Amino acid sequence: MKTIASSFFGARRTAVGQADRFHQLILPHLDGAYNLARYLTRDAVLAEDVVQDAMVRAFRAFAQFRGSSPRAWLFAIVRNCCHTTNSQKAGAVSLVIHESSLSEEASSQVRQHPDPGPTPEDEMLRMAEIGQVREAIEAIPEPFREAIVLRELEDLSYAEIAEVTGVPIGTVMSRLARARTMLAKQLLPAGRMGDGQSRSAK
């Protein structure tokens, strides 16, 4: 009986410890998981269902988690759930700002500088621009859409994106370059797009 009791309580302590570790490592990335699902499904309500399913799967599989990035591990599960839920939907064609001419360090510095407080008019324009950017991102084909969301919105490294999507880093970089070009065609005036291309070609 002592052996059975000790085994039971040992298993219980393990389960409690695993739940605590799950809360510590995985739950902080819940908002990012929803953001990814929202863009991949293009449906806010469906994204909530997808994330709920993904979190259940992640908890059940957490004992097997051996990755170096909990966020990338969770996002891979979210991505798989999106593909399952969205398997009959096809991507469209279209896309965010041409920043391929910026270095990674320069892009990071730009993101770190907060904008000055907006006026009500500025806020209205900003909301309109956010809507345009969201529509542009949602319009591009899925491989490029997920790459741009993971990199630019969730700030994953190339290695983490490769882990999430299951493709080589070179493919990740290629998809990001194409995604930025597609987004630039949609969001930038034709003249500025041409200027950007001519500068980057030099």
ROBA-660269 format. One record per residue (C-alpha): residue in one letter; x, y, z. Coordinates in pm, whole numbers, always signed. Example, Ala and Ser with C-alpha at 12.3 -4.5 7.8 and 13.67 -1.06 7.14 Angstrom:
// ROBA-660269
   residu        u        v        w
        A    +1230     -450     +780
        S    +1367     -106     +714
// end
This chain:
// ROBA-660269
   residu        u        v        w
        M       +0       +0       +0
        K     +287     +238      +81
        T     +429     +189     -265
        I      +91     +257     -427
        A      +35     +566     -210
        S     +380     +708     -279
        S     +336     +647     -652
        F       -3     +822     -647
        F     +119    +1128     -459
        G     +434    +1139     -667
        A     +228    +1140     -986
        R       +2    +1408     -840
        R     +298    +1631     -752
        T     +433    +1581    -1104
        A      +99    +1682    -1256
        V      +76    +1992    -1037
        G     +432    +2088    -1122
        Q     +362    +2038    -1491
        A      +52    +2260    -1472
        D     +250    +2532    -1295
        R     +523    +2513    -1558
        F     +264    +2528    -1836
        H     +114    +2844    -1685
        Q     +460    +2996    -1651
        L     +595    +2912    -1996
        I     +294    +2895    -2227
        L      +17    +3124    -2099
        P     +218    +3446    -2145
        H     +200    +3384    -2522
        L     -179    +3352    -2535
        D     -232    +3695    -2692
        G      +27    +3622    -2959
        A     -137    +3287    -3030
        Y     -471    +3460    -3083
        N     -311    +3723    -3305
        L     -160    +3451    -3525
        A     -489    +3259    -3539
        R     -677    +3579    -3618
        Y     -463    +3646    -3924
        L     -449    +3285    -4042
        T     -824    +3225    -4015
        R     -925    +3581    -4104
        D    -1211    +3537    -3858
        A    -1204    +3681    -3503
        V    -1462    +3438    -3361
        L    -1311    +3133    -3529
        A     -967    +3239    -3403
        E    -1093    +3216    -3044
        D    -1210    +2859    -3104
        V     -880    +2769    -3268
        V     -676    +2907    -2978
        Q     -892    +2726    -2724
        D     -837    +2399    -2911
        A     -466    +2472    -2943
        M     -428    +2540    -2572
        V     -600    +2211    -2486
        R     -368    +2026    -2724
        A      -66    +2210    -2591
        F     -150    +2121    -2231
        R     -202    +1755    -2319
        A     +128    +1742    -2506
        F     +325    +1959    -2265
        A     +501    +1665    -2103
        Q     +673    +1608    -2439
        F     +783    +1971    -2475
        R    +1158    +1980    -2527
        G    +1194    +2291    -2740
        S    +1407    +2592    -2661
        S    +1124    +2837    -2741
        P     +787    +2784    -2569
        R     +638    +3055    -2789
        A     +747    +2888    -3113
        W     +622    +2552    -2983
        L     +279    +2697    -2902
        F     +257    +2887    -3231
        A     +332    +2567    -3423
        I      +34    +2403    -3252
        V     -185    +2706    -3327
        R      -73    +2696    -3688
        N     -162    +2327    -3717
        C     -504    +2391    -3562
        C     -561    +2675    -3808
        H     -473    +2450    -4100
        T     -710    +2183    -3975
        T     -993    +2432    -3921
        N     -920    +2626    -4236
        S     -826    +2340    -4469
        Q    -1086    +2420    -4732
        K    -1015    +2790    -4746
        A     -778    +2919    -5011
        G     -550    +3218    -4986
        A     -600    +3527    -5199
        V     -339    +3752    -5350
        S     -216    +4076    -5207
        L      -15    +4283    -4867
        V     +286    +4583    -4508
        I     +558    +4834    -4554
        H     +863    +4777    -4771
        E    +1127    +4768    -4499
        S    +1365    +4526    -4669
        S    +1607    +4815    -4718
        L    +1636    +4849    -4338
        S    +1876    +4638    -4139
        E    +1735    +4420    -3862
        E    +1896    +4652    -3604
        A    +1748    +4963    -3765
        S    +1403    +4805    -3779
        S    +1430    +4719    -3409
        Q    +1528    +5076    -3323
        V    +1233    +5214    -3519
        R     +994    +4989    -3326
        Q    +1142    +5101    -2993
        H    +1077    +5474    -3047
        P     +723    +5563    -2934
        D     +518    +5807    -3136
        P     +421    +6139    -2979
        G      +71    +6160    -2837
        P     -178    +6164    -3127
        T     -453    +6419    -3179
        P     -809    +6287    -3232
        E     -760    +6338    -3606
        D     -431    +6148    -3595
        E     -601    +5867    -3403
        M     -877    +5839    -3664
        L     -621    +5822    -3943
        R     -419    +5567    -3747
        M     -722    +5343    -3699
        A     -800    +5369    -4071
        E     -440    +5277    -4153
        I     -451    +4980    -3912
        G     -762    +4859    -4090
        Q     -593    +4895    -4429
        V     -283    +4711    -4310
        R     -491    +4429    -4158
        E     -689    +4391    -4481
        A     -368    +4393    -4684
        I     -204    +4127    -4465
        E     -517    +3910    -4471
        A     -527    +3929    -4850
        I     -186    +3776    -4917
        P     -139    +3399    -4955
        E     -105    +3208    -4630
        P     +268    +3116    -4633
        F     +360    +3483    -4673
        R      +87    +3602    -4436
        E     +203    +3379    -4151
        A     +567    +3476    -4209
        I     +496    +3850    -4190
        V     +273    +3810    -3883
        L     +528    +3598    -3698
        R     +816    +3829    -3783
        E     +671    +4180    -3782
        L     +381    +4151    -3537
        E     +504    +3878    -3301
        D     +876    +3955    -3339
        L     +990    +3594    -3371
        S    +1344    +3530    -3488
        Y    +1409    +3363    -3822
        A    +1500    +3044    -3636
        E    +1174    +3051    -3438
        I     +970    +3108    -3754
        A    +1150    +2816    -3916
        E    +1057    +2603    -3614
        V     +692    +2710    -3629
        T     +650    +2662    -4004
        G     +881    +2365    -4052
        V    +1079    +2523    -4336
        P    +1448    +2622    -4366
        I    +1557    +2970    -4255
        G    +1637    +3058    -4617
        T    +1276    +2989    -4710
        V    +1158    +3204    -4420
        M    +1371    +3495    -4542
        S    +1248    +3450    -4898
        R     +884    +3446    -4787
        L     +934    +3760    -4580
        A    +1093    +3943    -4872
        R     +807    +3848    -5102
        A     +547    +3934    -4837
        R     +695    +4280    -4788
        T     +698    +4339    -5163
        M     +333    +4234    -5195
        L     +233    +4456    -4904
        A     +426    +4749    -5045
        K     +240    +4718    -5376
        Q      -89    +4747    -5191
        L       -5    +5005    -4930
        L     +245    +5241    -5091
        P     +172    +5485    -5376
        A     +300    +5364    -5712
        G     +565    +5635    -5730
        R     +707    +5562    -5386
        M     +705    +5190    -5459
        G     +914    +5251    -5768
        D    +1155    +5471    -5575
        G    +1196    +5206    -5308
        Q    +1266    +4936    -5564
        S    +1521    +5149    -5748
        R    +1704    +5233    -5423
        S    +1713    +4872    -5305
        A    +1847    +4761    -5643
        K    +2151    +4985    -5611
// end
